[in-house]
Amino acid sequence: MRTIIEQQAGFCFGVVRAINSLEEQLQQSGKLYCLGDIVHNSMEVKRLEDKGLQTITLEEMKTLRNCKVMIRAHGEPPSTYELAKTNNITLIDATCPMVLKLQKDVLKGYQDIKKKNGQIVIFGKKGHAEVIGLCGQTENNAVVISKEEDIDKIDMTKPLHIFSQTTKNKEDYRNIISVIKSRHRTGDILVTDSICKKVSSRAEKIEEFAKSVDCVLFVSGKNSSNGLYLYNLCKRSNPNTFFITDTEDIDIEKVKQFNLVGISGATSTPMWLMKKVEQTICAAN
């Protein structure tokens, strides 16, 4: 039994940047608040909490004064920045540059479409941290859709400007735009391609990787949207794909049936965790 870790797997640039910034702050002070999970992976969050990270909610942030709080790669709405200013909180802003650019684009899009009495539409997961930040740029007037059934929320008589959450599936985005265009009354629709190129290229590579091995152990947090998306792509390309969050989830006897075991993960899965999985399999040989 041999193992191979997918070369493209591991943290995306935005997450690497956020965690590096966080660890620098922890080295300086030994303690730092972070608004929400720094990354959608409980194992990595636990590692950083052991170093002094304290994950807080927005409600908890409202009670803080005169301290430092990190904004993770997903970004935050303008109201969070206003709260920080009111409570004299210093923000360590680790918003991913891709997300930051998208926030600015959505804000400008909203200012322009408002003059035409139009709507901003965001293709994304309702309640996701990035989507909350994007909606904040529209005074929370954006229409959020995640599937075809949600399209009924859109006023098809109004001009539209459509954006996507950066981590969504490019094919799904293309399909839902096609449906909207087919139903719109005037065709006054502007579409911005805002899906992260890293995510879309991962989709292509991971399918190739899944086909090249006998089975795949896909390592991800259960609450990672990107993880579930990439796992399903793996499963489609190779039915012998197994979702795990840590080594305890590995069915060693089942894995032993395969000659070449591939290991991959979400853009929120740390490389050290995938190597830990690899070591566990090798030790079972």
N, C-alpha and C positions, 0 to 999 in steps of 0.2 A: 504493500500500500504506500503510495507516494502522495505528497501534498504540494499544492501550489497556491500562492496568494495572488489574486488579480492585481496587476501592476497599477491599474487606475483607481483601485479602492482606497479608502481612507478619507480624511477630512478634506473638504473643499477649502479654497483660499480664504473665504470669509470666516470660516470656523477657526482655521489655523491662526489667522490674524487676531481674532477675539480671544482665543485661549492664550496666545503668547502675551497679549496685553494684560490679561488677567493674572498670569503667573508673575509678570514683572511687578505688578501692584502688590501681590501677596508677598513677594520677596522683600519689598520695601516696608510693608506695615504688618504683615502676618494676618490681615483680616480685610475682607472686602465684601460688600453687598452686591448681589447681582439680581436684577429685576427679571425673574423667570429663569428657567433652566438655561444655563449657558449653551447647552447643546442637548438635543433630544436623545441622550444616551445615559441611562442611570449609572452605569459603571464609571464613565468619565466624570460625571457630576460628583459621584462619591469620592473619586480620587482627588478632585479639586477641593471638595469640602474638608477632606482630611488635612489639606494645606491651609485652611482658613477661610474658604469661600462660604458665604451665607446667602442662600437663595431666598429671595423675598417676593411677595405678591405686591400688586399696586396698592392694595389697602394697607399693607404693612409699611410701604414707602411713605404713605401719607402721614404716618406717625413719626417719621424720622426727621432730624434736624442736624445741620452742620456736620455732614459726613460725606463719604464718597459712595456712589452707586454706579455700577457698570450697566450699560445698555448693550445687550447681546447683538449678534450679527443680524437677527431678524428685524431690528429697528423698532421704533416706537412712534406713536402719534404726537402731534404738537402739544397736546395736553400734558404729556409726561414731562416735557421740557419746561412748561409753565409751572408745573408742580415743583420741580427741582429749584427753579428760581425763587418761588415763594418760600420754600423751606430751607433755603441756603444750602442746597445739596450740590456738591461737585459731581458732574457726570463724567464718567470714563466711557466715551462713546465708541463702541466697537461695531457699529452698524456696518454691515458688508457694503463696500463701495457700489456693488451692483444694485443693492436694495436702496441705498441712498440716492442713486441716480433715478431709480424708478419712482421714489417718493417725489422727487422734484418734477419728474415728467407728469405724474398724476396730478400734482398741484397745478401745474401750468395747464394741463388738459382740462381740469375742473374749472379754472378761471375762464378759459376760452369757451367751453361748452355751456357754461352758465349764461353767457351773453346770448346764446341761441336757444335758451330754455331746453337744453338737452340733458342727457344723462351720462354719467361715468359708469361703466360696467367692469367689474373685476372678476375674472375667472380664477377662483381659488377656494380654499377651504375656510368656510365661515368660522370665525373664532380663532383661527391660526394667528400667531403673533405678528407675522409679516402682513397679513391681510388687515389686521386691526390698525397697524401703522399706516397702511395705504389708505384705508377708509378715513383715517384722521385728516388726511390731506384734502378731503372733500367735505369737511364738516359733517362727516358720517352720512353723507347723502348718496354714496355710491351703492349700486345694486350688485350684490355678491352672488355669483352663480357657481355651482360646482358640477352640475349635471344638466341634461337636456330639460328635465322637468322644471328646473328653476327658471327657465327662459320666460315663463308666464309673468314673472315679476317685472319684466322690462316693458316700458311703454314703447311699442313699435311705431308710434307716430312721431316720436321725438328724434332729433339727431343723437347719435351715440358715439362715444369714444371708448373702445374696449382695450383693457390691459389684462395681463396675466400675472399671477403670483410667480415669482422667479423659479420655483421648484416644480412647476406643474409639467405634465406630459405634453410634449409638443403636438403629437398626433391628436390628442383629445382637444387641445386648444383649437387646432385647425378645424376639427369636425364641428365643434360648437359654434365657431364663427360662421361656418357654412350654413348651419341651421338658422342662426339669427338673420343672416343676409336673405335667406329664402323667405322669411316671414316679415321682414321689415317693409313698411309701407312706401318709404321714399328712397331708401338706399343711401341716406346720408349717414354713413358709418365710417369712422376712422379706427383703424386697428394698429396697435403698437405691439411689436414682437418683443416682449420683455422677459422671455424665459432664459435663464442662465445657460450660456453655451456649455459650461462645465457639466451641467445636469443633462442636457440633451446629448452631449457626446458620450457621457457615461452610459446612457441607455443603449447606444449602438454597440459600444465595446463590451458591455456586460452580457449581451446576447451571444456575441461571438465567444466570449470566455465560457459561458455555460455550455455551449455546444462542444467545446474542446476538452471537457473533462467528463468523468463518469458520474460524478455527483457534485453538488454544491452545498456547502454550509454557508448560509447567508446570515451574517451577524449584524444585528440592528436592535435599537430600542423599539419597543412595541408602539410608542407614540410618535414615531418618525414617519411623516407623510412620504418623504423621499425614500425611506427604507422599504415601506410597503409597496411603493411603485416599482422600485428596482427588483425587489424580491419576486413580484408577479411577472416581471419580464424574464427573470431567471427561470422561474417555474414553467413559463410558456415555452422556453427554449430547451429546457431540460427538466422533465418530470421528477427526476431524482434530486430535487432542490429542497433543502430543509431550513426553516427559519429558526434561528437560535439567538438568545440574548447573551448567553454566557456558556462556559464549558459544561455546566451542570445540565444543560439542555441537549447535549450530544448523546445520541443513541449509538454508542460505540459498536455494538454488535451489528447494527444495520450498516454503519459506515464501513466496517471491515469487509463487506461484500464487494466493495469497489476498489479498483486498482489505482485510479487517479482521483484524488479528492481536491476539488477547488474550494477556495475560501474567499469570500467577498463580503462587502458590507455597504452600508449607506454612506452618504457624504458626512454623516454625523457619527460614524463609527471610528474609534481610534485604532491606529495601526497596532498599538501594543496589545489590544484585545484580540485582534485577528491572529497575531503571533502566538498569543496564549492558547488559542484554539488549535493552531498548528502544532504546538508543543504537546498538547494533550493527546492529539491523534498519534503523533510519532511515538509517544510513550506507551501507547496501547498496542503498538506493533509487536 
